[in-house]
Amino acid sequence: MVERTLAIIKPDAVNKRVIGDVIRRYEAAGLNPIAIKMMHLSESIAEGFYAVHRARPFFHDLTTFMSSGPSVVLVLEGENAIQANRELMGATDPQKAEAGTIRAAHGASIEANAVHGSDSPETANFEIGYFFPSMDLQAGH
Ligand code: CMP
């Protein structure tokens, strides 16, 4: 099924100048960018985005990191895009990410892990709507 998913190239990856490499990997994997914007998240925008993690001990560090510099926010469309992007990214902790994945290539730590990707259809709907409120959530529109 053709799906849409929300991806973020995080501040550490932007700072390392690998925006182009990450987008090349999306395209090579059949994950086509259909919306893209560069933005410096405020702390409150990061808090709203990661609201499901609000009770986690790492929440404050996460939102501080995500608002530390510009990110690139994208909607990717492709066959099974949500799972395909998760496989392309690799494990959350770059030390555990398989060779060839984006996080193995560019992640430095569980916090500075280069990219974010939606983890389920429900999350994808919330996340796409959060950053692209006028966009259709399903493919084919
Ligand atoms: P992401 O896929 O953006 O979703 C939540 C983020 O929290 C995750 O990637 C990590 O970068 C970050 N994070 C920081 N510490 C932890 C932790 N101990 N466990 C899981 N995620 C963490």
Backbone and ligand atoms as CSV (ligand in chain L), in Angstrom:
chain,resi,resn,atom,element,x,y,z
A,1,MET,N,N,0.837,-1.200,0.000
A,1,MET,CA,C,0.000,0.000,0.000
A,1,MET,C,C,0.875,1.255,0.000
A,2,VAL,N,N,0.537,2.194,-0.864
A,2,VAL,CA,C,1.291,3.453,-0.885
A,2,VAL,C,C,0.862,4.283,0.324
A,3,GLU,N,N,1.857,4.696,1.115
A,3,GLU,CA,C,1.598,5.441,2.356
A,3,GLU,C,C,2.420,6.735,2.380
A,4,ARG,N,N,2.074,7.558,3.366
A,4,ARG,CA,C,2.870,8.751,3.661
A,4,ARG,C,C,3.402,8.669,5.090
A,5,THR,N,N,4.602,9.184,5.276
A,5,THR,CA,C,5.210,9.202,6.604
A,5,THR,C,C,5.928,10.532,6.803
A,6,LEU,N,N,6.112,10.885,8.064
A,6,LEU,CA,C,6.777,12.163,8.382
A,6,LEU,C,C,8.209,11.860,8.789
A,7,ALA,N,N,9.140,12.568,8.198
A,7,ALA,CA,C,10.560,12.404,8.523
A,7,ALA,C,C,11.132,13.747,8.952
A,8,ILE,N,N,12.094,13.697,9.861
A,8,ILE,CA,C,12.840,14.904,10.239
A,8,ILE,C,C,14.328,14.605,10.127
A,9,ILE,N,N,15.041,15.456,9.398
A,9,ILE,CA,C,16.502,15.435,9.421
A,9,ILE,C,C,16.874,16.382,10.559
A,10,LYS,N,N,17.395,15.805,11.647
A,10,LYS,CA,C,17.546,16.519,12.917
A,10,LYS,C,C,18.728,17.502,12.895
A,11,PRO,N,N,18.786,18.386,13.921
A,11,PRO,CA,C,19.844,19.414,13.926
A,11,PRO,C,C,21.275,18.872,13.810
A,12,ASP,N,N,21.544,17.702,14.377
A,12,ASP,CA,C,22.915,17.167,14.282
A,12,ASP,C,C,23.277,16.832,12.837
A,13,ALA,N,N,22.319,16.281,12.076
A,13,ALA,CA,C,22.590,15.920,10.681
A,13,ALA,C,C,22.698,17.167,9.803
A,14,VAL,N,N,21.854,18.171,10.082
A,14,VAL,CA,C,21.970,19.436,9.333
A,14,VAL,C,C,23.346,20.043,9.585
A,15,ASN,N,N,23.753,20.024,10.860
A,15,ASN,CA,C,25.042,20.591,11.251
A,15,ASN,C,C,26.218,19.851,10.591
A,16,LYS,N,N,26.044,18.556,10.354
A,16,LYS,CA,C,27.099,17.751,9.702
A,16,LYS,C,C,27.072,17.870,8.179
A,17,ARG,N,N,26.117,18.647,7.665
A,17,ARG,CA,C,25.986,18.850,6.208
A,17,ARG,C,C,25.712,17.547,5.455
A,18,VAL,N,N,24.782,16.776,6.002
A,18,VAL,CA,C,24.407,15.543,5.307
A,18,VAL,C,C,22.931,15.553,4.880
A,19,ILE,N,N,22.326,16.750,4.794
A,19,ILE,CA,C,20.940,16.835,4.291
A,19,ILE,C,C,20.850,16.119,2.939
A,20,GLY,N,N,21.778,16.453,2.052
A,20,GLY,CA,C,21.741,15.897,0.699
A,20,GLY,C,C,21.885,14.382,0.706
A,21,ASP,N,N,22.794,13.878,1.529
A,21,ASP,CA,C,22.993,12.430,1.581
A,21,ASP,C,C,21.745,11.731,2.101
A,22,VAL,N,N,21.097,12.302,3.124
A,22,VAL,CA,C,19.901,11.661,3.686
A,22,VAL,C,C,18.776,11.658,2.652
A,23,ILE,N,N,18.585,12.781,1.968
A,23,ILE,CA,C,17.511,12.826,0.955
A,23,ILE,C,C,17.830,11.866,-0.194
A,24,ARG,N,N,19.100,11.758,-0.567
A,24,ARG,CA,C,19.486,10.791,-1.605
A,24,ARG,C,C,19.089,9.369,-1.179
A,25,ARG,N,N,19.309,9.046,0.108
A,25,ARG,CA,C,18.948,7.711,0.596
A,25,ARG,C,C,17.435,7.495,0.550
A,26,TYR,N,N,16.643,8.521,0.905
A,26,TYR,CA,C,15.180,8.385,0.798
A,26,TYR,C,C,14.794,8.084,-0.652
A,27,GLU,N,N,15.322,8.874,-1.556
A,27,GLU,CA,C,14.942,8.724,-2.968
A,27,GLU,C,C,15.369,7.361,-3.513
A,28,ALA,N,N,16.577,6.928,-3.139
A,28,ALA,CA,C,17.074,5.636,-3.636
A,28,ALA,C,C,16.229,4.482,-3.113
A,29,ALA,N,N,15.603,4.673,-1.948
A,29,ALA,CA,C,14.759,3.630,-1.347
A,29,ALA,C,C,13.313,3.724,-1.816
A,30,GLY,N,N,13.014,4.625,-2.745
A,30,GLY,CA,C,11.641,4.751,-3.237
A,30,GLY,C,C,10.739,5.556,-2.327
A,31,LEU,N,N,11.343,6.309,-1.413
A,31,LEU,CA,C,10.569,7.190,-0.521
A,31,LEU,C,C,10.657,8.603,-1.097
A,32,ASN,N,N,9.606,8.999,-1.791
A,32,ASN,CA,C,9.650,10.254,-2.540
A,32,ASN,C,C,9.214,11.425,-1.684
A,33,PRO,N,N,10.063,12.450,-1.553
A,33,PRO,CA,C,9.634,13.651,-0.818
A,33,PRO,C,C,8.498,14.346,-1.578
A,34,ILE,N,N,7.359,14.555,-0.890
A,34,ILE,CA,C,6.234,15.266,-1.519
A,34,ILE,C,C,5.956,16.588,-0.804
A,35,ALA,N,N,6.631,16.826,0.311
A,35,ALA,CA,C,6.580,18.124,0.989
A,35,ALA,C,C,7.874,18.243,1.776
A,36,ILE,N,N,8.412,19.456,1.842
A,36,ILE,CA,C,9.697,19.623,2.531
A,36,ILE,C,C,9.817,21.065,3.006
A,37,LYS,N,N,10.301,21.241,4.245
A,37,LYS,CA,C,10.613,22.595,4.707
A,37,LYS,C,C,11.711,22.550,5.756
A,38,MET,N,N,12.511,23.606,5.745
A,38,MET,CA,C,13.559,23.734,6.748
A,38,MET,C,C,13.042,24.676,7.809
A,39,MET,N,N,13.167,24.278,9.075
A,39,MET,CA,C,12.680,25.147,10.143
A,39,MET,C,C,13.452,24.912,11.432
A,40,HIS,N,N,13.615,25.982,12.183
A,40,HIS,CA,C,14.242,25.888,13.497
A,40,HIS,C,C,13.105,25.731,14.505
A,41,LEU,N,N,12.921,24.500,15.016
A,41,LEU,CA,C,11.817,24.240,15.938
A,41,LEU,C,C,12.013,25.034,17.229
A,42,SER,N,N,10.942,25.655,17.709
A,42,SER,CA,C,10.998,26.241,19.055
A,42,SER,C,C,10.865,25.095,20.057
A,43,GLU,N,N,11.195,25.376,21.309
A,43,GLU,CA,C,11.056,24.338,22.328
A,43,GLU,C,C,9.589,23.891,22.430
A,44,SER,N,N,8.654,24.833,22.341
A,44,SER,CA,C,7.243,24.439,22.503
A,44,SER,C,C,6.734,23.650,21.295
A,45,ILE,N,N,7.227,23.956,20.100
A,45,ILE,CA,C,6.846,23.140,18.930
A,45,ILE,C,C,7.411,21.722,19.090
A,46,ALA,N,N,8.648,21.617,19.571
A,46,ALA,CA,C,9.246,20.288,19.797
A,46,ALA,C,C,8.471,19.533,20.884
A,47,GLU,N,N,8.046,20.229,21.937
A,47,GLU,CA,C,7.275,19.585,23.016
A,47,GLU,C,C,5.944,19.051,22.497
A,48,GLY,N,N,5.280,19.816,21.638
A,48,GLY,CA,C,4.009,19.368,21.073
A,48,GLY,C,C,4.190,18.171,20.155
A,49,PHE,N,N,5.268,18.203,19.385
A,49,PHE,CA,C,5.542,17.105,18.454
A,49,PHE,C,C,5.795,15.805,19.203
A,50,TYR,N,N,6.583,15.892,20.289
A,50,TYR,CA,C,6.975,14.699,21.046
A,50,TYR,C,C,6.105,14.503,22.293
A,51,ALA,N,N,4.876,15.018,22.264
A,51,ALA,CA,C,4.006,14.972,23.454
A,51,ALA,C,C,3.849,13.556,24.023
A,52,VAL,N,N,3.869,12.527,23.164
A,52,VAL,CA,C,3.726,11.151,23.687
A,52,VAL,C,C,4.881,10.771,24.619
A,53,HIS,N,N,5.998,11.473,24.523
A,53,HIS,CA,C,7.172,11.157,25.358
A,53,HIS,C,C,7.267,12.053,26.594
A,54,ARG,N,N,6.207,12.840,26.850
A,54,ARG,CA,C,6.264,13.868,27.895
A,54,ARG,C,C,6.701,13.325,29.263
A,55,ALA,N,N,6.289,12.094,29.584
A,55,ALA,CA,C,6.602,11.536,30.905
A,55,ALA,C,C,7.984,10.886,30.965
A,56,ARG,N,N,8.663,10.795,29.827
A,56,ARG,CA,C,9.962,10.092,29.794
A,56,ARG,C,C,11.059,10.963,30.417
A,57,PRO,N,N,12.032,10.308,31.055
A,57,PRO,CA,C,13.113,11.075,31.698
A,57,PRO,C,C,13.939,11.901,30.703
A,58,PHE,N,N,13.971,11.474,29.439
A,58,PHE,CA,C,14.795,12.182,28.448
A,58,PHE,C,C,14.048,13.301,27.742
A,59,PHE,N,N,12.769,13.561,28.147
A,59,PHE,CA,C,11.935,14.504,27.388
A,59,PHE,C,C,12.557,15.903,27.281
A,60,HIS,N,N,13.013,16.426,28.403
A,60,HIS,CA,C,13.559,17.795,28.367
A,60,HIS,C,C,14.806,17.866,27.487
A,61,ASP,N,N,15.702,16.889,27.638
A,61,ASP,CA,C,16.912,16.871,26.805
A,61,ASP,C,C,16.545,16.750,25.322
A,62,LEU,N,N,15.537,15.920,25.044
A,62,LEU,CA,C,15.101,15.710,23.657
A,62,LEU,C,C,14.594,17.014,23.037
A,63,THR,N,N,13.736,17.725,23.754
A,63,THR,CA,C,13.156,18.946,23.177
A,63,THR,C,C,14.198,20.072,23.122
A,64,THR,N,N,15.125,20.082,24.070
A,64,THR,CA,C,16.220,21.067,24.016
A,64,THR,C,C,17.093,20.804,22.790
A,65,PHE,N,N,17.431,19.540,22.578
A,65,PHE,CA,C,18.248,19.176,21.416
A,65,PHE,C,C,17.527,19.511,20.116
A,66,MET,N,N,16.246,19.164,20.046
A,66,MET,CA,C,15.515,19.371,18.784
A,66,MET,C,C,15.312,20.854,18.459
A,67,SER,N,N,15.441,21.709,19.482
A,67,SER,CA,C,15.317,23.148,19.234
A,67,SER,C,C,16.682,23.846,19.227
A,68,SER,N,N,17.764,23.052,19.114
A,68,SER,CA,C,19.122,23.625,19.181
A,68,SER,C,C,19.616,24.178,17.850
A,69,GLY,N,N,18.897,23.914,16.771
A,69,GLY,CA,C,19.322,24.384,15.445
A,69,GLY,C,C,18.273,23.974,14.429
A,70,PRO,N,N,18.472,24.351,13.164
A,70,PRO,CA,C,17.467,24.026,12.154
A,70,PRO,C,C,17.375,22.525,11.855
A,71,SER,N,N,16.173,22.114,11.479
A,71,SER,CA,C,15.887,20.750,11.016
A,71,SER,C,C,15.274,20.846,9.622
A,72,VAL,N,N,15.229,19.708,8.935
A,72,VAL,CA,C,14.478,19.621,7.678
A,72,VAL,C,C,13.329,18.635,7.914
A,73,VAL,N,N,12.113,19.111,7.675
A,73,VAL,CA,C,10.915,18.301,7.922
A,73,VAL,C,C,10.332,17.905,6.566
A,74,LEU,N,N,10.054,16.609,6.387
A,74,LEU,CA,C,9.576,16.117,5.085
A,74,LEU,C,C,8.382,15.186,5.242
A,75,VAL,N,N,7.540,15.152,4.221
A,75,VAL,CA,C,6.591,14.061,4.048
A,75,VAL,C,C,7.130,13.189,2.926
A,76,LEU,N,N,7.263,11.887,3.222
A,76,LEU,CA,C,7.749,10.916,2.239
A,76,LEU,C,C,6.598,10.015,1.829
A,77,GLU,N,N,6.511,9.728,0.541
A,77,GLU,CA,C,5.456,8.851,0.035
A,77,GLU,C,C,6.080,7.690,-0.705
A,78,GLY,N,N,5.555,6.487,-0.445
A,78,GLY,CA,C,6.046,5.303,-1.148
A,78,GLY,C,C,5.350,4.065,-0.642
A,79,GLU,N,N,5.691,2.933,-1.255
A,79,GLU,CA,C,5.117,1.646,-0.860
A,79,GLU,C,C,5.528,1.340,0.589
A,80,ASN,N,N,4.550,1.085,1.447
A,80,ASN,CA,C,4.811,0.801,2.874
A,80,ASN,C,C,5.789,1.811,3.481
A,81,ALA,N,N,5.562,3.082,3.210
A,81,ALA,CA,C,6.541,4.126,3.545
A,81,ALA,C,C,6.918,4.150,5.029
A,82,ILE,N,N,5.955,3.866,5.906
A,82,ILE,CA,C,6.242,3.993,7.349
A,82,ILE,C,C,7.291,2.958,7.768
A,83,GLN,N,N,7.036,1.698,7.440
A,83,GLN,CA,C,7.981,0.635,7.803
A,83,GLN,C,C,9.262,0.754,6.979
A,84,ALA,N,N,9.135,1.087,5.712
A,84,ALA,CA,C,10.326,1.203,4.850
A,84,ALA,C,C,11.280,2.264,5.400
A,85,ASN,N,N,10.718,3.379,5.859
A,85,ASN,CA,C,11.593,4.425,6.400
A,85,ASN,C,C,12.221,3.990,7.715
A,86,ARG,N,N,11.489,3.243,8.532
A,86,ARG,CA,C,12.067,2.777,9.797
A,86,ARG,C,C,13.245,1.839,9.533
A,87,GLU,N,N,13.104,0.994,8.509
A,87,GLU,CA,C,14.220,0.093,8.172
A,87,GLU,C,C,15.403,0.870,7.616
A,88,LEU,N,N,15.108,1.882,6.824
A,88,LEU,CA,C,16.176,2.709,6.250
A,88,LEU,C,C,16.926,3.495,7.337
A,89,MET,N,N,16.185,3.948,8.370
A,89,MET,CA,C,16.807,4.720,9.465
A,89,MET,C,C,17.686,3.842,10.342
A,90,GLY,N,N,17.235,2.611,10.653
A,90,GLY,CA,C,17.929,1.754,11.608
A,90,GLY,C,C,17.470,2.032,13.036
A,91,ALA,N,N,18.039,1.291,13.985
A,91,ALA,CA,C,17.620,1.375,15.389
A,91,ALA,C,C,17.805,2.784,15.949
A,92,THR,N,N,16.967,3.126,16.936
A,92,THR,CA,C,17.017,4.461,17.565
A,92,THR,C,C,18.423,4.785,18.065
A,93,ASP,N,N,19.059,3.790,18.686
A,93,ASP,CA,C,20.437,3.964,19.166
A,93,ASP,C,C,21.404,3.629,18.019
A,94,PRO,N,N,22.118,4.619,17.515
A,94,PRO,CA,C,23.004,4.378,16.353
A,94,PRO,C,C,24.005,3.240,16.570
A,95,GLN,N,N,24.391,3.000,17.843
A,95,GLN,CA,C,25.325,1.884,18.127
A,95,GLN,C,C,24.693,0.550,17.764
A,96,LYS,N,N,23.347,0.502,17.787
A,96,LYS,CA,C,22.638,-0.762,17.505
A,96,LYS,C,C,22.080,-0.798,16.094
A,97,ALA,N,N,22.275,0.278,15.344
A,97,ALA,CA,C,21.710,0.353,13.989
A,97,ALA,C,C,22.546,-0.487,13.023
A,98,GLU,N,N,21.851,-1.208,12.155
A,98,GLU,CA,C,22.536,-2.050,11.170
A,98,GLU,C,C,23.373,-1.220,10.198
A,99,ALA,N,N,24.481,-1.799,9.757
A,99,ALA,CA,C,25.319,-1.147,8.739
A,99,ALA,C,C,24.467,-0.822,7.520
A,100,GLY,N,N,24.723,0.315,6.934
A,100,GLY,CA,C,23.971,0.709,5.739
A,100,GLY,C,C,22.775,1.578,6.040
A,101,THR,N,N,22.387,1.682,7.331
A,101,THR,CA,C,21.244,2.530,7.688
A,101,THR,C,C,21.703,3.975,7.909
A,102,ILE,N,N,20.730,4.880,7.886
A,102,ILE,CA,C,21.052,6.312,8.048
A,102,ILE,C,C,21.661,6.574,9.427
A,103,ARG,N,N,21.078,5.961,10.456
A,103,ARG,CA,C,21.611,6.228,11.808
A,103,ARG,C,C,22.992,5.606,12.000
A,104,ALA,N,N,23.256,4.456,11.390
A,104,ALA,CA,C,24.611,3.889,11.484
A,104,ALA,C,C,25.608,4.822,10.802
A,105,ALA,N,N,25.197,5.439,9.691
A,105,ALA,CA,C,26.106,6.309,8.936
A,105,ALA,C,C,26.308,7.656,9.620
A,106,HIS,N,N,25.245,8.224,10.177
A,106,HIS,CA,C,25.299,9.632,10.599
A,106,HIS,C,C,24.957,9.889,12.064
A,107,GLY,N,N,24.403,8.915,12.775
A,107,GLY,CA,C,24.019,9.141,14.171
A,107,GLY,C,C,25.225,9.073,15.086
A,108,ALA,N,N,25.213,9.900,16.140
A,108,ALA,CA,C,26.326,9.911,17.096
A,108,ALA,C,C,25.911,9.324,18.439
A,109,SER,N,N,24.640,9.441,18.813
A,109,SER,CA,C,24.157,8.982,20.119
A,109,SER,C,C,22.652,8.776,20.010
A,110,ILE,N,N,22.050,8.234,21.078
A,110,ILE,CA,C,20.600,8.007,21.031
A,110,ILE,C,C,19.848,9.345,20.892
A,111,GLU,N,N,20.456,10.414,21.368
A,111,GLU,CA,C,19.828,11.732,21.226
A,111,GLU,C,C,20.149,12.334,19.850
A,112,ALA,N,N,21.420,12.403,19.521
A,112,ALA,CA,C,21.842,12.948,18.222
A,112,ALA,C,C,21.843,11.794,17.225
A,113,ASN,N,N,20.617,11.351,16.854
A,113,ASN,CA,C,20.515,10.151,16.008
A,113,ASN,C,C,20.073,10.475,14.580
A,114,ALA,N,N,20.349,11.690,14.160
A,114,ALA,CA,C,20.287,12.110,12.737
A,114,ALA,C,C,18.897,12.286,12.137
A,115,VAL,N,N,17.999,11.333,12.392
A,115,VAL,CA,C,16.685,11.393,11.732
A,115,VAL,C,C,15.578,10.896,12.664
A,116,HIS,N,N,14.382,11.369,12.365
A,116,HIS,CA,C,13.159,10.846,12.979
A,116,HIS,C,C,12.274,10.299,11.883
A,117,GLY,N,N,11.485,9.278,12.193
A,117,GLY,CA,C,10.463,8.785,11.269
A,117,GLY,C,C,9.265,8.291,12.048
A,118,SER,N,N,8.075,8.510,11.499
A,118,SER,CA,C,6.842,8.062,12.164
A,118,SER,C,C,6.905,6.554,12.414
A,119,ASP,N,N,6.331,6.113,13.558
A,119,ASP,CA,C,6.437,4.680,13.884
A,119,ASP,C,C,5.161,3.879,13.658
A,120,SER,N,N,4.066,4.523,13.233
A,120,SER,CA,C,2.817,3.794,12.971
A,120,SER,C,C,1.928,4.694,12.111
A,121,PRO,N,N,0.880,4.117,11.495
A,121,PRO,CA,C,-0.034,4.957,10.702
A,121,PRO,C,C,-0.678,6.066,11.539
A,122,GLU,N,N,-1.026,5.757,12.778
A,122,GLU,CA,C,-1.654,6.780,13.637
A,122,GLU,C,C,-0.671,7.916,13.909
A,123,THR,N,N,0.561,7.553,14.232
A,123,THR,CA,C,1.583,8.566,14.488
A,123,THR,C,C,1.859,9.383,13.230
A,124,ALA,N,N,1.906,8.709,12.088
A,124,ALA,CA,C,2.160,9.424,10.830
A,124,ALA,C,C,1.068,10.467,10.588
A,125,ASN,N,N,-0.192,10.087,10.826
A,125,ASN,CA,C,-1.285,11.046,10.632
A,125,ASN,C,C,-1.120,12.261,11.536
A,126,PHE,N,N,-0.825,12.003,12.812
A,126,PHE,CA,C,-0.625,13.117,13.753
A,126,PHE,C,C,0.556,13.983,13.305
A,127,GLU,N,N,1.665,13.345,12.968
A,127,GLU,CA,C,2.897,14.096,12.689
A,127,GLU,C,C,2.825,14.886,11.379
A,128,ILE,N,N,2.205,14.289,10.348
A,128,ILE,CA,C,2.049,15.023,9.083
A,128,ILE,C,C,1.149,16.234,9.321
A,129,GLY,N,N,0.050,16.023,10.041
A,129,GLY,CA,C,-0.880,17.122,10.320
A,129,GLY,C,C,-0.252,18.206,11.191
A,130,TYR,N,N,0.687,17.793,12.042
A,130,TYR,CA,C,1.331,18.755,12.951
A,130,TYR,C,C,2.174,19.763,12.167
A,131,PHE,N,N,2.917,19.274,11.193
A,131,PHE,CA,C,3.806,20.174,10.441
A,131,PHE,C,C,3.231,20.655,9.115
A,132,PHE,N,N,2.287,19.893,8.554
A,132,PHE,CA,C,1.697,20.274,7.263
A,132,PHE,C,C,0.180,20.202,7.390
A,133,PRO,N,N,-0.420,21.159,8.114
A,133,PRO,CA,C,-1.837,21.043,8.458
A,133,PRO,C,C,-2.786,21.033,7.266
A,134,SER,N,N,-2.369,21.570,6.134
A,134,SER,CA,C,-3.296,21.594,5.000
A,134,SER,C,C,-3.121,20.390,4.084
A,135,MET,N,N,-2.270,19.461,4.482
A,135,MET,CA,C,-1.935,18.343,3.593
A,135,MET,C,C,-2.835,17.139,3.844
A,136,ASP,N,N,-3.158,16.419,2.784
A,136,ASP,CA,C,-3.887,15.159,2.939
A,136,ASP,C,C,-2.967,14.135,3.588
A,137,LEU,N,N,-3.539,13.300,4.435
A,137,LEU,CA,C,-2.737,12.335,5.176
A,137,LEU,C,C,-2.501,11.064,4.359
A,138,GLN,N,N,-3.462,10.710,3.523
A,138,GLN,CA,C,-3.357,9.468,2.754
A,138,GLN,C,C,-2.740,9.754,1.386
A,139,ALA,N,N,-2.107,8.721,0.828
A,139,ALA,CA,C,-1.567,8.838,-0.516
A,139,ALA,C,C,-2.700,8.920,-1.535
A,140,GLY,N,N,-2.382,9.440,-2.700
A,140,GLY,CA,C,-3.343,9.444,-3.794
A,140,GLY,C,C,-4.199,10.691,-3.863
A,141,HIS,N,N,-3.820,11.717,-3.113
A,141,HIS,CA,C,-4.586,12.983,-3.159
A,141,HIS,C,C,-3.744,14.092,-3.787
L,1,CMP,P1,P,12.951,9.731,17.636
L,1,CMP,O1,O,12.704,8.656,16.628
L,1,CMP,O2,O,13.001,11.126,17.145
L,1,CMP,O3,O,11.832,9.632,18.783
L,1,CMP,C1,C,12.072,10.050,20.118
L,1,CMP,C2,C,13.491,10.396,20.373
L,1,CMP,O4,O,13.886,10.466,21.714
L,1,CMP,C3,C,14.367,9.333,19.780
L,1,CMP,O5,O,14.330,9.402,18.362
L,1,CMP,C4,C,15.719,9.646,20.421
L,1,CMP,O6,O,16.501,10.552,19.659
L,1,CMP,C5,C,15.324,10.362,21.711
L,1,CMP,N1,N,15.821,9.690,22.902
L,1,CMP,C6,C,16.697,10.216,23.755
L,1,CMP,N2,N,16.948,9.355,24.747
L,1,CMP,C7,C,16.223,8.252,24.504
L,1,CMP,C8,C,16.060,6.988,25.169
L,1,CMP,N3,N,16.713,6.700,26.292
L,1,CMP,N4,N,15.230,6.083,24.603
L,1,CMP,C9,C,14.550,6.371,23.453
L,1,CMP,N5,N,14.664,7.548,22.792
L,1,CMP,C10,C,15.494,8.468,23.310
